[in-house]
Amino acid sequence: MRTTARSTSTRFVKHGFSWQLGLFGPIAFLMRGQWPLALACSVFLVAGFCLVTAFLILVFDAPDGIVDLLSIVIPCALVGHFGNRISARSYVKNGWAPVADFPPDWNIPQLIAPKAAETKLG
């Protein structure tokens, strides 16, 4: 992504799972300069931990070790899976222009009109 009003700096957003966000969550968002997302990620991780813990204990009556492991792994995996597309949406919302097209499953509106293809009719 490139900014339009700022300098010519570029931010790269990978398509796929983000190990950086999956392992470090809010710290990774802070290092990207996205402090609102870091705060939202922190709230999500705490809420996800509580919900997964309650679900595993109440529904499955799982042992403590399994509950502890899954209560941390599941919210972190969700942050890693959806983190890049959330980060890309935040960049677009804050004025960065995409250099290339986003994957269609990210549901981010394309800001740059596609170039007309040179086709010959006939």
C-alpha positions in Angstrom: 0.0 0.0 0.0 1.1 3.5 -0.7 -0.1 6.7 0.9 -1.5 9.4 -1.3 -1.2 12.5 0.8 2.0 11.5 2.7 5.4 10.5 1.4 6.0 7.7 -1.0 6.5 5.1 1.7 5.0 1.6 1.3 3.4 -0.8 3.8 3.2 -4.4 2.8 0.3 -6.6 3.9 0.6 -10.3 3.3 -2.4 -12.4 2.3 -2.7 -15.4 4.6 -2.0 -16.2 8.2 0.1 -13.7 10.2 2.5 -15.5 12.6 3.6 -12.1 13.9 0.0 -11.2 14.9 -0.8 -14.8 16.1 2.2 -14.9 18.4 2.5 -11.3 19.6 -1.0 -9.8 18.9 -1.3 -6.3 20.3 2.5 -5.8 20.3 2.6 -6.4 16.6 -0.2 -3.9 16.0 1.7 -1.4 18.1 4.9 -1.9 16.0 2.8 -1.3 12.9 1.6 2.0 14.4 -2.0 0.9 14.7 -2.7 1.5 18.4 -6.5 1.4 18.1 -6.2 -2.1 16.6 -3.8 -3.1 19.4 -6.4 -2.0 22.0 -9.1 -3.9 20.2 -6.9 -7.0 19.9 -6.2 -6.9 23.6 -9.9 -6.7 24.5 -10.6 -9.5 22.0 -7.9 -11.8 23.4 -9.2 -11.3 27.0 -12.8 -11.9 26.0 -11.9 -14.8 23.8 -9.9 -16.4 26.6 -12.9 -16.1 28.9 -15.4 -17.4 26.4 -13.4 -20.4 25.3 -12.6 -21.2 28.9 -16.3 -21.1 29.9 -17.3 -23.1 26.9 -14.8 -25.8 27.4 -15.6 -26.2 31.1 -19.4 -26.0 30.9 -20.0 -27.9 27.7 -17.2 -30.5 27.6 -16.0 -30.6 31.2 -12.5 -30.7 29.8 -9.4 -31.2 32.0 -7.5 -28.1 33.2 -4.5 -28.6 30.9 -6.6 -28.8 27.8 -8.7 -25.8 28.8 -5.6 -23.7 29.5 -4.0 -24.6 26.2 -7.0 -24.1 24.0 -8.1 -20.9 25.8 -4.9 -19.3 24.6 -4.4 -21.0 21.2 -7.9 -20.4 19.8 -8.1 -16.6 20.2 -4.5 -16.2 19.1 -5.1 -18.3 16.0 -8.2 -16.1 15.1 -6.1 -12.9 15.5 -3.4 -14.4 13.2 -6.0 -15.5 10.7 -7.9 -12.3 10.4 -5.2 -9.8 11.5 -3.8 -9.0 8.0 -7.1 -8.2 6.5 -8.1 -6.0 9.5 -4.8 -4.2 9.2 -5.3 -3.7 5.5 -8.8 -2.3 6.1 -7.3 0.1 8.6 -4.6 1.3 6.2 -7.2 2.0 3.5 -9.5 3.8 6.0 -6.6 6.0 7.0 -5.7 7.2 3.5 -3.3 4.6 2.2 -3.9 3.6 -1.4 -3.4 0.0 -2.5 -0.7 -0.7 -5.0 -2.3 -4.0 -6.1 -5.7 -5.6 -5.9 -6.8 -7.1 -2.6 -8.0 -10.7 -2.5 -11.7 -10.8 -3.1 -12.4 -12.6 0.2 -11.1 -9.6 2.2 -14.1 -7.5 1.2 -12.1 -4.3 0.9 -13.3 -1.8 -1.7 -10.8 -1.2 -4.4 -9.9 2.5 -4.5 -8.1 2.5 -7.8 -10.2 1.9 -10.9 -9.0 -1.0 -13.0 -7.3 -0.1 -16.2 -9.1 -0.8 -19.4 -7.9 -3.9 -21.1 -6.7 -3.6 -24.6 -9.1 -5.9 -26.4 -9.9 -6.1 -30.1 -13.6 -6.6 -30.9 -13.8 -8.4 -34.1 
